[in-house]
């Protein structure tokens, strides 16, 4: 049996378990001190029938490590005890999962709330600015990100600290900005009565846009009529050898520009818009040349307003884990403060 290298932890109450769970992958890590996150591992969600099974698999080789507190950032609304994922089949009771895993604390938060909480900790090297001026130091920050779904969140300054504004803005209705996007929406309306922004501005959305454009142009898509996978579309578009895939990526980035601008004006996000998720960071320098920024600044009477707002692509490897750690630390501090007040009452 392989025995993992021993870890030494200086977090109060021992190591803390962190997780960032999307519709496709679950990333786990251990926090052994403030800002000291290691033992990062990525597991396929589809490989495990239950959330707790994935946790047990991750902790299985961590010999001699006892975890009491955990924070899980999950791509899903978090409201009450029951968690039922939108883009995956996992469904669980937080209380039952905590008991089965033998934890004192199992904090479950929205994944983009965790990503938002990580923003103040990001180093300049973790960010690539795409247009705009300097962020306003005390300005509200907006976040968007396309992966298996479309995440949206806000970060509000308050008394020297930050308050996370959780959002399910990805499920707002998609709004086309030109005739081509209207044609894509018309194609989608043949399948769904309500077309959210997430349907199109996401990894699966790339395949849907490809399917729609091919149908509009009267083209037959490869692989027995099915659209290619999102990763294949990105690869072909960046290689410059597939005109349809290049158009798909152009359309996608324009749509993302609309979403980001809507978040910017909704939140008055003068502190900047930060872009996470699994799709955009893979586009590299191409993204800066894409239609994204032009669409972001095309806001009618508010074009001058959005033109000043900087956008930043997050290139940190697992930023939501750091955000989950910060939210867990905040949660435990509040819990201990409450206990102390009750003890002296």
Secondary structure, 3 states (H helix, E strand, C coil): CCCCCCCCCCCCCCCEEEEEECCCEEEEEEEEECCEEEEEEEEEHHHCCCHHHHHHHHHCCCCCCCCCEEEEEECCCCCCCEEECCCCCCEEEHHHHHHHHCCCEEEEEEHHHHHHHHHHHCCHHHEEECCCCCCCCCCCEEEEEECCCEEEEEEEEECCEEEEEECCHHHCECCCCCHHHHHHHHHHHCCCCCCEHHHHCCHHHHHHHHHHHHHHHCCCCCCCCCCCCHHHHHHHHHHCCCHHHHHHHHHHHHHHHHHHHHHHHHHCCCCCEEEECCCHHHHCCHHHHCCHHHHHHCCHHHHHHHHHCCEEEECCCCHHHHHHHHHHHHHHHHHHHHHHHHHCC
